[in-house]
Amino acid sequence: MAKSKIRIAMIGCGGNMRGAHVPRLHEDGKVELVAVVDTEESQARLLMEKYGREVPWYTDHKTLLRKEKLDAIFISSPHASHYAQVRAALEHDLHVLVEKPLTITSGKAKALIELAHQRKRFLQVSYQRNYYAPHVYARELIAKGVLGEIRGVVAYVTQNWSGVRGWRLVPELSGGGMFFDTGSHLVASTLWITGLQSERVSAFVDNEGKQVDIKAVVNVCFKNGALGTLNTFGSASRHDERLAIHGSEGCLVFHLHQWQIKSVLLNDQPIEIPPRIVEDNPDAALFRWIRNGGKGYERPWYALEVARLSEAAYKSAKLGKPVKVAR
Ligand SMILES: NC(=O)c1ccc[n+]([C@@H]2O[C@H](COP(=O)([O-])OP(=O)(O)OC[C@H]3O[C@@H](n4cnc5c(N)ncnc54)[C@H](O)[C@@H]3O)[C@@H](O)[C@H]2O)c1
């Protein structure tokens, strides 16, 4: 596409859309916000304030799609809304950036990835860790075999969910608790960096009196024989996140604290990132693909893998025994 301005609309004007995605529109400078959708006017107004200009506000995506001429849609609504909103946007031949997790079931995640492919549209699932320079470089190193054969992964993310209210605690809207939400980043980066695919899962979850999981310990057998454990603790004091990847020839350990990368160690030494790998983000990548006709686009298979693993984890916790990951 050789147009100078990309016309987008935003669905879901909450904290994440305002805090993460609006600034990235400004950073780009050649993207126009044409309209917004939110069920709450106050949220739409706060977003317009952040954007710096009033735009039309709709309460549902169908009206938006009927009325506005767009190139792409950004979606940052409660998880259970993602499917219908992404599908409608793709059916209108729009490119889509949707927040994690892609949908609340793996069947729907697969259907959306296939639909995007059929309609020749870019579907971006906003897992920002896939754009951090150390994560990108780590993936390259593993693909080149620098770590040898991957034998095991150990990962956790902690957060303080004591103040969490609203849709996140309602299973029908969120699809799950801390493991499904923040944990989705941990699962996605583990699978994306290593290329591992889950085969069997055994999980324990603790809802701590809520309707959704606050703590989860998820043990995974991967297809290549590697074993892993992916854990989420939502009643901790703050965000802390580690991912250790162990191979036959070496190991990589990531540490993030309060959402910042603190260290990435390759065989216990700070990793040196080549200057050709620059910091990026999901929004900038989508704008680039729209402008360059899709050079570098990767179908979001990892979002489907996250959905499959998460589904198996909840099933295992419910049944109290290991389960096979459905494919
Ligand atoms: N990538 C990240 O690091 C990151 C961080 C935070 C949140 N998120 C994701 O962003 C999404 C939104 O999370 P949030 O923290 O901004 O939540 P939020 O509650 O702050 O915002 C959600 C917004 O959606 C609106 N909404 C509810 N139902 C709607 C519907 N049917 N159509 C349109 N709008 C609707 C709400 O009124 C609210 O303004 C979720 O998918 C979440 O997992 C991602």
The ligand as an SDF file (V2000), in Angstrom:
LIG
                    3D

 44 48  0  0  0  0  0  0  0  0999 V2000
    0.0810   -6.4690   26.0400 N   0  0  0  0  0  0  0  0  0  0  0  0
    0.0190   -6.1170   27.3160 C   0  0  0  0  0  0  0  0  0  0  0  0
    1.0260   -5.9790   28.0010 O   0  0  0  0  0  0  0  0  0  0  0  0
   -1.3140   -5.8600   27.9450 C   0  0  0  0  0  0  0  0  0  0  0  0
   -1.4120   -5.1530   29.1480 C   0  0  0  0  0  0  0  0  0  0  0  0
   -2.6710   -4.9350   29.6930 C   0  0  0  0  0  0  0  0  0  0  0  0
   -3.7960   -5.4180   29.0550 C   0  0  0  0  0  0  0  0  0  0  0  0
   -3.6560   -6.1250   27.8890 N   0  0  0  0  0  0  0  0  0  0  0  0
   -4.8350   -6.6500   27.1880 C   0  0  0  0  0  0  0  0  0  0  0  0
   -5.5860   -5.5570   26.6880 O   0  0  0  0  0  0  0  0  0  0  0  0
   -6.9740   -5.8860   26.7030 C   0  0  0  0  0  0  0  0  0  0  0  0
   -7.7350   -4.8560   27.5180 C   0  0  0  0  0  0  0  0  0  0  0  0
   -7.1880   -4.8120   28.8230 O   0  0  0  0  0  0  0  0  0  0  0  0
   -7.2290   -3.4670   29.7010 P   0  0  0  0  0  0  0  0  0  0  0  0
   -6.2730   -3.6730   30.8060 O   0  0  0  0  0  0  0  0  0  0  0  0
   -7.0660   -2.2690   28.8520 O   0  0  0  0  0  0  0  0  0  0  0  0
   -8.7080   -3.5390   30.2640 O   0  0  0  0  0  0  0  0  0  0  0  0
   -9.6440   -2.3050   30.6380 P   0  0  0  0  0  0  0  0  0  0  0  0
  -10.7270   -2.8560   31.4850 O   0  0  0  0  0  0  0  0  0  0  0  0
   -8.8290   -1.1750   31.1580 O   0  0  0  0  0  0  0  0  0  0  0  0
  -10.2240   -1.8590   29.2220 O   0  0  0  0  0  0  0  0  0  0  0  0
  -11.1760   -2.6020   28.5150 C   0  0  0  0  0  0  0  0  0  0  0  0
  -12.0720   -1.6180   27.7890 C   0  0  0  0  0  0  0  0  0  0  0  0
  -12.9600   -2.3440   26.9400 O   0  0  0  0  0  0  0  0  0  0  0  0
  -14.2580   -1.7490   27.0590 C   0  0  0  0  0  0  0  0  0  0  0  0
  -15.2230   -2.7630   26.6440 N   0  0  0  0  0  0  0  0  0  0  0  0
  -15.8410   -3.7150   27.3750 C   0  0  0  0  0  0  0  0  0  0  0  0
  -16.6050   -4.4830   26.5760 N   0  0  0  0  0  0  0  0  0  0  0  0
  -16.4710   -3.9930   25.3170 C   0  0  0  0  0  0  0  0  0  0  0  0
  -17.0000   -4.3550   24.0580 C   0  0  0  0  0  0  0  0  0  0  0  0
  -17.8240   -5.3850   23.9290 N   0  0  0  0  0  0  0  0  0  0  0  0
  -16.6500   -3.6140   22.9770 N   0  0  0  0  0  0  0  0  0  0  0  0
  -15.8020   -2.5700   23.0930 C   0  0  0  0  0  0  0  0  0  0  0  0
  -15.2670   -2.1790   24.2630 N   0  0  0  0  0  0  0  0  0  0  0  0
  -15.5850   -2.8910   25.3620 C   0  0  0  0  0  0  0  0  0  0  0  0
  -14.3560   -1.3240   28.5100 C   0  0  0  0  0  0  0  0  0  0  0  0
  -15.3650   -0.3480   28.7220 O   0  0  0  0  0  0  0  0  0  0  0  0
  -12.9530   -0.7800   28.7380 C   0  0  0  0  0  0  0  0  0  0  0  0
  -12.8430    0.5800   28.3770 O   0  0  0  0  0  0  0  0  0  0  0  0
   -7.0400   -7.3300   27.2000 C   0  0  0  0  0  0  0  0  0  0  0  0
   -6.9780   -8.2000   26.1070 O   0  0  0  0  0  0  0  0  0  0  0  0
   -5.7800   -7.4590   28.0310 C   0  0  0  0  0  0  0  0  0  0  0  0
   -5.3310   -8.7830   28.2160 O   0  0  0  0  0  0  0  0  0  0  0  0
   -2.4550   -6.3330   27.3270 C   0  0  0  0  0  0  0  0  0  0  0  0
  1  2  1  0
  2  3  2  0
  2  4  1  0
  4  5  1  0
  4 44  2  0
  5  6  2  0
  6  7  1  0
  7  8  2  0
  8  9  1  0
  8 44  1  0
  9 10  1  0
  9 42  1  0
 10 11  1  0
 11 12  1  0
 11 40  1  0
 12 13  1  0
 13 14  1  0
 14 15  2  0
 14 16  1  0
 14 17  1  0
 17 18  1  0
 18 19  2  0
 18 20  1  0
 18 21  1  0
 21 22  1  0
 22 23  1  0
 23 24  1  0
 23 38  1  0
 24 25  1  0
 25 26  1  0
 25 36  1  0
 26 27  1  0
 26 35  1  0
 27 28  2  0
 28 29  1  0
 29 30  1  0
 29 35  2  0
 30 31  1  0
 30 32  2  0
 32 33  1  0
 33 34  2  0
 34 35  1  0
 36 37  1  0
 36 38  1  0
 38 39  1  0
 40 41  1  0
 40 42  1  0
 42 43  1  0
M  CHG  2   8   1  16  -1
M  END
$$$$
